């Protein structure tokens, strides 16, 4: 289920918290993605991308937040929790959401290259899996796109012919 029209009133507030974490990632030189896990109106886990600093390819914002939430509850199943993230989760993170039994995924903007929920794959609510996550997208989308665009614009190296070379 995808919904632009039926966000809950608190969705903007929790996405703003995820955006603040994305800013922390950006300041640390990481791809600016932030995530929070919310249960009963309270943030129980949060994280931002830290794969570079930790030399850990699994240290995505969603995984960091899920690990902290699971540790706090002493349970890897987070059935009644929602995850807010600024960027559409990749395949790895989408799989983790299903395994954790996250109730709702709320993401800010699509990841057209690696998206595992809408852009490339539809893992979170696939009918062939044992759990389906409700999906809401587009909350604070302009802000979520903006922080990513700014980050990558800063890292692109202009070529002498006016084109854009690889990201540094």
N, CA, C and O of each residue as an XYZ file, in Angstrom:
672
protein
N       0.842     -1.178      0.000
C       0.000      0.000      0.000
C       0.883      1.235      0.000
O       1.767      1.368      0.846
N       0.657      2.112     -0.915
C       1.369      3.378     -0.965
C       0.357      4.487     -0.778
O      -0.726      4.445     -1.360
N       0.695      5.466      0.018
C      -0.255      6.542      0.239
C       0.451      7.874      0.328
O       1.359      8.060      1.138
N       0.026      8.797     -0.512
C       0.470     10.180     -0.379
C      -0.592     10.965      0.388
O      -0.296     12.005      0.975
N      -1.822     10.468      0.382
C      -2.961     11.224      0.882
C      -3.319     10.940      2.330
O      -4.048     11.723      2.939
N      -2.837      9.860      2.895
C      -3.278      9.475      4.226
C      -2.160      9.384      5.255
O      -2.114      8.426      6.026
N      -1.265     10.356      5.284
C      -0.257     10.298      6.343
C      -0.912     10.600      7.689
O      -1.923     11.299      7.759
N      -0.336     10.076      8.728
C      -0.813     10.375     10.070
C      -0.270     11.737     10.491
O       0.752     12.175      9.965
N      -0.927     12.412     11.422
C      -0.478     13.750     11.830
C       0.974     13.785     12.319
O       1.679     14.771     12.104
N       1.413     12.719     12.972
C       2.782     12.715     13.515
C       3.846     12.388     12.468
O       5.038     12.500     12.755
N       3.448     11.993     11.277
C       4.425     11.588     10.265
C       5.420     12.699      9.936
O       6.611     12.432      9.774
N       4.949     13.933      9.837
C       5.853     15.046      9.530
C       6.849     15.260     10.665
O       8.028     15.509     10.413
N       6.393     15.167     11.894
C       7.276     15.378     13.050
C       8.391     14.334     13.099
O       9.552     14.673     13.328
N       8.039     13.073     12.886
C       9.064     12.036     12.961
C       9.978     12.049     11.733
O      11.154     11.704     11.843
N       9.458     12.439     10.573
C      10.332     12.571      9.403
C      11.307     13.723      9.611
O      12.454     13.649      9.169
N      10.868     14.784     10.278
C      11.778     15.887     10.594
C      12.913     15.404     11.497
O      14.053     15.844     11.348
N      12.612     14.511     12.422
C      13.659     13.935     13.277
C      14.635     13.116     12.442
O      15.844     13.169     12.671
N      14.122     12.360     11.479
C      14.997     11.587     10.585
C      15.859     12.518      9.741
O      17.029     12.226      9.493
N      15.292     13.635      9.300
C      16.065     14.614      8.521
C      17.205     15.206      9.344
O      18.295     15.434      8.820
N      16.963     15.453     10.613
C      18.031     15.968     11.472
C      19.171     14.951     11.568
O      20.342     15.330     11.568
N      18.839     13.686     11.649
C      19.872     12.644     11.658
C      20.604     12.594     10.321
O      21.813     12.364     10.288
N      19.891     12.804      9.229
C      20.532     12.846      7.906
C      21.547     13.983      7.852
O      22.615     13.836      7.258
N      21.217     15.112      8.467
C      22.168     16.238      8.513
C      23.427     15.847      9.293
O      24.535     16.243      8.931
N      23.253     15.076     10.356
C      24.419     14.606     11.114
C      25.289     13.696     10.254
O      26.517     13.764     10.312
N      24.651     12.849      9.461
C      25.411     11.985      8.552
C      26.194     12.829      7.562
O      27.366     12.561      7.300
N      25.549     13.846      7.014
C      26.208     14.726      6.045
C      27.423     15.398      6.673
O      28.482     15.470      6.050
N      27.281     15.886      7.889
C      28.400     16.530      8.581
C      29.548     15.559      8.831
O      30.706     15.965      8.921
N      29.221     14.278      8.940
C      30.240     13.247      9.161
C      30.820     12.726      7.846
O      31.664     11.830      7.856
N      30.374     13.280      6.716
C      30.883     12.843      5.419
C      30.227     11.584      4.888
O      30.730     10.966      3.949
N      29.112     11.202      5.480
C      28.360     10.020      5.047
C      27.214     10.460      4.140
O      26.796     11.618      4.171
N      26.711      9.529      3.336
C      25.523      9.829      2.540
C      24.409     10.203      3.519
O      24.124      9.439      4.441
N      23.775     11.363      3.338
C      22.837     11.874      4.335
C      21.475     11.181      4.335
O      20.528     11.618      3.682
N      21.416     10.104      5.077
C      20.167      9.375      5.283
C      20.008      9.179      6.785
O      20.940      8.763      7.473
N      18.817      9.484      7.280
C      18.517      9.305      8.696
C      17.257      8.490      8.870
O      16.381      8.491      8.005
N      17.164      7.786     10.001
C      15.998      6.933     10.266
C      15.668      6.931     11.750
O      16.554      7.023     12.600
N      14.377      6.825     12.046
C      13.919      6.642     13.423
C      12.877      5.531     13.454
O      12.069      5.391     12.536
N      12.912      4.747     14.523
C      11.896      3.727     14.773
C      11.010      4.276     15.886
O      11.501      4.710     16.929
N       9.707      4.252     15.652
C       8.743      4.842     16.582
C       7.743      3.781     17.020
O       7.214      3.017     16.213
N       7.507      3.763     18.314
C       6.500      2.850     18.889
C       5.711      3.627     19.930
O       6.293      4.252     20.817
N       4.408      3.592     19.826
C       3.535      4.308     20.761
C       3.908      5.785     20.893
O       3.883      6.344     21.989
N       4.252      6.405     19.772
C       4.561      7.828     19.764
C       5.920      8.209     20.300
O       6.199      9.394     20.483
N       6.779      7.228     20.559
C       8.106      7.477     21.133
C       9.186      6.897     20.227
O       9.046      5.786     19.715
N      10.262      7.653     20.034
C      11.402      7.149     19.263
C      12.140      6.134     20.127
O      12.610      6.456     21.219
N      12.237      4.906     19.627
C      12.913      3.844     20.385
C      14.223      3.409     19.736
O      14.962      2.604     20.303
N      14.507      3.935     18.559
C      15.759      3.645     17.875
C      15.978      4.694     16.810
O      15.026      5.150     16.178
N      17.214      5.076     16.608
C      17.513      6.066     15.585
C      18.907      5.826     15.045
O      19.749      5.212     15.701
N      19.135      6.318     13.841
C      20.458      6.154     13.263
C      20.598      6.928     11.977
O      19.623      7.387     11.382
N      21.841      7.056     11.569
C      22.131      7.639     10.264
C      23.198      6.795      9.601
O      23.880      6.006     10.255
N      23.334      6.965      8.305
C      24.326      6.187      7.573
C      25.691      6.373      8.210
O      26.099      7.496      8.503
N      26.394      5.271      8.424
C      27.738      5.330      9.003
C      28.630      4.236      8.420
O      29.582      3.794      9.065
N      28.323      3.809      7.218
C      29.086      2.733      6.573
C      30.549      3.103      6.367
O      31.432      2.259      6.525
N      30.811      4.357      6.016
C      32.188      4.790      5.755
C      32.984      4.793      7.056
O      34.067      4.211      7.123
N      32.458      5.441      8.082
C      33.170      5.554      9.356
C      33.388      4.195     10.011
O      34.425      3.961     10.632
N      32.416      3.306      9.875
C      32.494      2.001     10.533
C      33.098      0.915      9.651
O      33.297     -0.214     10.100
N      33.392      1.255      8.392
C      33.848      0.230      7.444
C      32.909     -0.969      7.476
O      33.336     -2.123      7.529
N      31.615     -0.658      7.440
C      30.578     -1.678      7.563
C      29.510     -1.431      6.504
O      28.745     -0.473      6.615
N      29.445     -2.276      5.482
C      28.466     -2.051      4.417
C      27.019     -2.185      4.875
O      26.106     -1.794      4.147
N      26.794     -2.729      6.066
C      25.421     -2.851      6.570
C      25.014     -1.683      7.461
O      23.880     -1.653      7.939
N      25.890     -0.735      7.695
C      25.602      0.370      8.620
C      24.768      1.464      7.953
O      25.128      2.641      7.972
N      23.652      1.049      7.366
C      22.692      1.999      6.809
C      21.846      2.545      7.955
O      21.729      1.914      9.006
N      21.267      3.703      7.748
C      20.467      4.355      8.788
C      19.393      3.428      9.348
O      19.193      3.357     10.561
N      18.704      2.716      8.453
C      17.613      1.842      8.884
C      18.118      0.709      9.766
O      17.502      0.389     10.784
N      19.233      0.104      9.381
C      19.786     -1.025     10.139
C      20.244     -0.554     11.515
O      19.991     -1.220     12.519
N      20.918      0.593     11.561
C      21.368      1.142     12.841
C      20.164      1.384     13.753
O      20.190      1.016     14.928
N      19.114      2.001     13.215
C      17.917      2.300     14.009
C      17.205      1.024     14.458
O      16.761      0.933     15.603
N      17.095      0.040     13.566
C      16.449     -1.229     13.926
C      17.221     -1.946     15.029
O      16.621     -2.488     15.957
N      18.549     -1.951     14.932
C      19.360     -2.621     15.952
C      19.147     -1.996     17.322
O      18.993     -2.703     18.317
N      19.138     -0.664     17.370
C      18.945      0.019     18.653
C      17.546     -0.228     19.209
O      17.384     -0.444     20.410
N      16.542     -0.196     18.348
C      15.163     -0.444     18.800
C      15.011     -1.866     19.324
O      14.399     -2.081     20.371
N      15.558     -2.830     18.610
C      15.465     -4.229     19.034
C      16.192     -4.444     20.365
O      15.705     -5.163     21.237
N      17.348     -3.822     20.510
C      18.091     -3.945     21.765
C      17.303     -3.319     22.919
O      17.253     -3.868     24.020
N      16.701     -2.184     22.654
C      15.932     -1.513     23.708
C      14.749     -2.362     24.164
O      14.434     -2.406     25.353
N      14.097     -3.032     23.223
C      12.941     -3.865     23.564
C      13.327     -5.296     23.921
O      12.480     -6.080     24.351
N      14.604     -5.641     23.744
C      15.081     -7.009     23.951
C      14.262     -7.989     23.121
O      13.895     -9.070     23.582
N      13.983     -7.581     21.875
C      13.202     -8.413     20.968
C      13.475     -7.943     19.542
O      13.377     -6.752     19.245
N      13.814     -8.873     18.672
C      14.088     -8.484     17.292
C      12.816     -8.201     16.507
O      12.867     -7.603     15.432
N      11.688     -8.625     17.034
C      10.407     -8.351     16.370
C       9.856     -7.024     16.865
O       9.705     -6.792     18.065
N       9.566     -6.173     15.913
C       9.097     -4.820     16.215
C       7.717     -4.598     15.603
O       7.473     -3.591     14.938
N       6.809     -5.565     15.840
C       5.504     -5.601     15.161
C       4.705     -4.315     15.220
O       4.075     -3.936     14.233
N       4.718     -3.648     16.337
C       3.882     -2.461     16.487
C       4.679     -1.171     16.333
O       4.289     -0.131     16.865
N       5.782     -1.235     15.615
C       6.638     -0.066     15.417
C       6.612      0.383     13.961
O       6.359     -0.403     13.048
N       6.878      1.660     13.778
C       6.969      2.271     12.453
C       8.393      2.760     12.247
O       9.060      3.165     13.199
N       8.857      2.722     11.005
C      10.189      3.230     10.690
C      10.050      4.379      9.707
O       9.409      4.252      8.664
N      10.663      5.507     10.062
C      10.713      6.701      9.219
C      12.130      6.828      8.692
O      13.087      6.753      9.463
N      12.276      7.019      7.398
C      13.602      7.163      6.805
C      13.522      8.159      5.660
O      12.526      8.214      4.937
N      14.569      8.935      5.503
C      14.553     10.013      4.516
C      14.627      9.520      3.079
O      14.153     10.205      2.173
N      15.208      8.351      2.850
C      15.380      7.800      1.505
C      14.795      6.393      1.456
O      14.920      5.629      2.413
N      14.168      6.060      0.356
C      13.625      4.715      0.158
C      14.678      3.658      0.498
O      15.805      3.736      0.007
N      14.334      2.687      1.318
C      15.299      1.652      1.696
C      15.779      0.806      0.514
O      15.050      0.575     -0.450
N      17.016      0.358      0.623
C      17.588     -0.567     -0.359
C      17.020     -1.970     -0.103
O      16.221     -2.166      0.813
N      17.432     -2.923     -0.905
C      16.950     -4.297     -0.769
C      17.314     -4.880      0.601
O      16.482     -5.525      1.238
N      18.544     -4.659      1.052
C      18.964     -5.181      2.352
C      18.076     -4.636      3.467
O      17.595     -5.387      4.315
N      17.869     -3.331      3.454
C      17.077     -2.704      4.511
C      15.606     -3.086      4.418
O      14.950     -3.273      5.443
N      15.084     -3.203      3.211
C      13.691     -3.631      3.038
C      13.497     -5.033      3.606
O      12.485     -5.311      4.249
N      14.461     -5.911      3.372
C      14.395     -7.258      3.938
C      14.423     -7.233      5.453
O      13.707     -7.996      6.102
N      15.247     -6.361      6.024
C      15.316     -6.246      7.481
C      13.993     -5.752      8.062
O      13.591     -6.183      9.142
N      13.320     -4.857      7.356
C      12.017     -4.364      7.820
C      11.003     -5.496      7.885
O      10.217     -5.587      8.828
N      11.028     -6.354      6.877
C      10.115     -7.502      6.849
C      10.449     -8.453      7.995
O       9.552     -8.886      8.719
N      11.725     -8.782      8.167
C      12.125     -9.701      9.244
C      11.786     -9.146     10.620
O      11.420     -9.900     11.521
N      11.905     -7.833     10.788
C      11.599     -7.201     12.076
C      10.097     -7.039     12.299
O       9.663     -6.689     13.397
N       9.315     -7.293     11.267
C       7.853     -7.157     11.319
C       7.418     -5.708     11.576
O       6.435     -5.453     12.272
N       8.171     -4.770     10.999
C       7.793     -3.359     11.106
C       6.370     -3.193     10.577
O       6.012     -3.769      9.549
N       5.573     -2.414     11.276
C       4.173     -2.211     10.883
C       4.051     -1.284      9.675
O       3.389     -1.615      8.691
N       4.707     -0.101      9.764
C       4.623      0.884      8.687
C       5.999      1.417      8.372
O       6.810      1.642      9.270
N       6.262      1.620      7.095
C       7.460      2.292      6.614
C       7.015      3.614      6.026
O       6.124      3.659      5.179
N       7.637      4.689      6.478
C       7.354      6.011      5.951
C       8.676      6.546      5.422
O       9.612      6.759      6.192
N       8.762      6.768      4.105
C      10.015      7.300      3.568
C       9.776      8.599      2.825
O       8.690      8.861      2.308
N      10.834      9.410      2.789
C      10.719     10.742      2.211
C      10.762     10.773      0.700
O       9.855     11.307      0.063
N      11.811     10.202      0.116
C      11.954     10.250     -1.340
C      12.440      8.910     -1.866
O      13.038      8.109     -1.147
N      12.166      8.696     -3.133
C      12.558      7.442     -3.776
C      14.051      7.415     -4.083
O      14.682      8.449     -4.304
N      14.592      6.208     -4.088
C      15.971      5.960     -4.511
C      15.890      5.266     -5.862
O      15.710      4.051     -5.938
N      16.023      6.040     -6.912
C      15.814      5.519     -8.261
C      16.876      4.521     -8.697
O      16.661      3.774     -9.651
N      18.019      4.494     -8.015
C      19.092      3.558     -8.374
C      19.029      2.253     -7.591
O      19.289      1.183     -8.142
N      18.684      2.338     -6.309
C      18.803      1.166     -5.446
C      17.547      0.855     -4.637
O      17.584     -0.025     -3.776
N      16.461      1.533     -4.880
C      15.263      1.392     -4.054
C      14.693     -0.013     -4.025
O      14.406     -0.599     -5.069
N      14.530     -0.547     -2.832
C      14.012     -1.903     -2.673
C      12.543     -1.974     -2.299
O      12.010     -3.059     -2.064
N      11.879     -0.812     -2.243
C      10.494     -0.772     -1.793
C       9.538     -0.344     -2.900
O       8.410     -0.832     -2.970
N       9.978      0.560     -3.759
C       9.130      1.041     -4.841
C       9.880      1.185     -6.167
O       9.361      0.787     -7.210
N      11.075      1.739     -6.143
C      11.750      2.123     -7.387
C      12.258      0.955     -8.211
O      12.064      0.934     -9.427
N      12.896     -0.006     -7.589
C      13.454     -1.167     -8.297
C      12.733     -2.462     -7.938
O      12.489     -3.306     -8.801
N      12.400     -2.610     -6.678
C      11.732     -3.808     -6.173
C      10.566     -3.388     -5.281
O      10.429     -2.212     -4.942
N       9.743     -4.335     -4.910
C       8.613     -4.094     -4.010
C       8.655     -5.116     -2.868
O       7.697     -5.856     -2.643
N       9.782     -5.141     -2.154
C       9.969     -6.169     -1.132
C       9.133     -5.962      0.121
O       8.648     -6.935      0.698
N       8.956     -4.741      0.547
C       8.324     -4.495      1.847
C       6.884     -4.984      1.916
O       6.415     -5.390      2.979
N       6.185     -4.947      0.797
C       4.787     -5.383      0.818
C       4.512     -6.477     -0.210
O       3.403     -6.593     -0.731
N       5.534     -7.271     -0.490
C       5.396     -8.367     -1.447
C       4.456     -9.443     -0.910
O       4.545     -9.836      0.253
N       3.575     -9.905     -1.756
C       2.624    -10.940     -1.348
C       3.273    -12.309     -1.160
O       2.660    -13.200     -0.571
N       4.489    -12.493     -1.644
C       5.135    -13.799     -1.498
C       5.890    -13.941     -0.179
O       6.367    -15.029      0.143
N       6.005    -12.860      0.586
C       6.704    -12.916      1.866
C       5.708    -13.116      3.002
O       4.502    -12.943      2.824
N       6.230    -13.482      4.172
C       5.373    -13.809      5.311
C       4.872    -12.591      6.079
O       4.044    -12.731      6.979
N       5.352    -11.415      5.746
C       4.902    -10.187      6.411
C       4.898     -9.069      5.386
O       5.790     -8.984      4.543
N       3.901     -8.221      5.462
C       3.831     -7.064      4.581
C       3.853     -5.791      5.417
O       3.114     -5.645      6.391
N       4.712     -4.889      5.010
C       4.841     -3.595      5.669
C       3.964     -2.596      4.917
O       4.013     -2.528      3.689
N       3.176     -1.833      5.637
C       2.426     -0.745      5.010
C       3.410      0.355      4.635
O       4.293      0.688      5.426
N       3.272      0.914      3.456
C       4.239      1.887      2.951
C       3.558      3.224      2.690
O       2.519      3.298      2.034
N       4.171      4.277      3.222
C       3.761      5.653      2.950
C       4.998      6.361      2.422
O       6.068      6.267      3.023
N       4.868      7.064      1.316
C       6.028      7.773      0.782
C       5.686      9.228      0.527
O       4.519      9.605      0.419
N       6.737     10.038      0.432
C       6.567     11.428      0.051
C       6.459     12.413      1.197
O       6.171     13.587      0.962
N       6.679     11.977      2.430
C       6.617     12.892      3.573
C       7.899     13.724      3.600
O       8.998     13.174      3.663
N       7.757     15.042      3.552
C       8.891     15.984      3.481
C       9.825     15.634      2.320
O      11.046     15.741      2.445
N       9.256     15.225      1.213
C      10.040     14.778      0.056
C      10.987     15.854     -0.459
O      12.134     15.551     -0.788
N      10.538     17.094     -0.535
C      11.382     18.174     -1.062
C      12.635     18.321     -0.209
O      13.737     18.463     -0.738
N      12.469     18.288      1.097
C      13.616     18.412      2.003
C      14.538     17.201      1.903
O      15.760     17.340      1.937
N      13.952     16.022      1.781
C      14.751     14.794      1.690
C      15.565     14.757      0.400
O      16.734     14.372      0.411
N      14.953     15.154     -0.703
C      15.687     15.230     -1.973
C      16.769     16.295     -1.879
O      17.893     16.088     -2.335
N      16.430     17.430     -1.290
C      17.361     18.553     -1.218
C      18.663     18.226     -0.511
O      19.735     18.589     -0.995
N      18.588     17.550      0.620
C      19.812     17.239      1.366
C      20.700     16.273      0.577
O      21.925     16.389      0.608
N      20.086     15.325     -0.123
C      20.865     14.399     -0.956
C      21.490     15.120     -2.144
O      22.658     14.901     -2.466
N      20.715     15.975     -2.791
C      21.229     16.726     -3.940
C      22.411     17.596     -3.521
O      23.441     17.616     -4.194
N      22.262     18.313     -2.415
C      23.353     19.159     -1.923
C      24.606     18.334     -1.648
O      25.711     18.731     -2.017
N      24.432     17.199     -1.005
C      25.560     16.335     -0.669
C      26.308     15.893     -1.918
O      27.531     16.018     -1.991
N      25.576     15.377     -2.902
C      26.235     14.866     -4.102
C      26.749     15.983     -4.998
O      27.762     15.803     -5.674
N      26.083     17.128     -5.022
C      26.590     18.270     -5.793
C      27.946     18.718     -5.271
O      28.816     19.094     -6.056
N      28.138     18.682     -3.959
C      29.415     19.073     -3.351
C      30.545     18.119     -3.730
O      31.712     18.512     -3.730
N      30.213     16.890     -4.047
C      31.227     15.876     -4.306
C      31.525     15.640     -5.776
O      32.490     14.952     -6.110
N      30.723     16.193     -6.644
C      30.954     16.002     -8.078
C      32.099     16.888     -8.528
O      32.215     18.042     -8.116
N      32.925     16.337     -9.366
C      34.071     17.065     -9.896
C      33.747     17.461    -11.331
O      33.432     16.611    -12.164
N      33.827     18.758    -11.612
C      33.552     19.231    -12.974
C      34.718     18.882    -13.890
O      35.882     19.019    -13.514
N      34.387     18.430    -15.096
C      35.403     18.141    -16.107
C      35.669     19.407    -16.913
O      34.820     20.297    -16.965
N      36.844     19.496    -17.545
C      37.157     20.677    -18.359
C      36.159     20.912    -19.494
O      35.958     22.054    -19.907
N      35.534     19.849    -20.003
C      34.580     20.011    -21.111
C      33.186     20.411    -20.626
O      32.252     20.490    -21.424
N      33.043     20.661    -19.332
C      31.757     21.084    -18.797
C      30.908     19.950    -18.271
O      29.876     20.190    -17.645
N      31.322     18.719    -18.512
C      30.576     17.563    -18.011
C      30.870     17.331    -16.544
O      31.592     18.101    -15.910
N      30.313     16.280    -16.022
C      30.524     15.935    -14.619
C      31.238     14.600    -14.548
O      30.812     13.615    -15.151
N      32.327     14.583    -13.805
C      33.093     13.349    -13.630
C      32.515     12.563    -12.459
O      31.445     12.886    -11.943
N      33.225     11.547    -12.059
C      32.798     10.698    -10.948
C      32.681     11.505     -9.663
O      33.280     12.570     -9.513
N      31.902     10.973     -8.756
C      31.760     11.571     -7.432
C      32.993     11.204     -6.628
O      33.440     10.058     -6.651
N      33.540     12.181     -5.917
C      34.745     11.931     -5.113
C      34.383     11.407     -3.751
O      35.267     11.139     -2.938
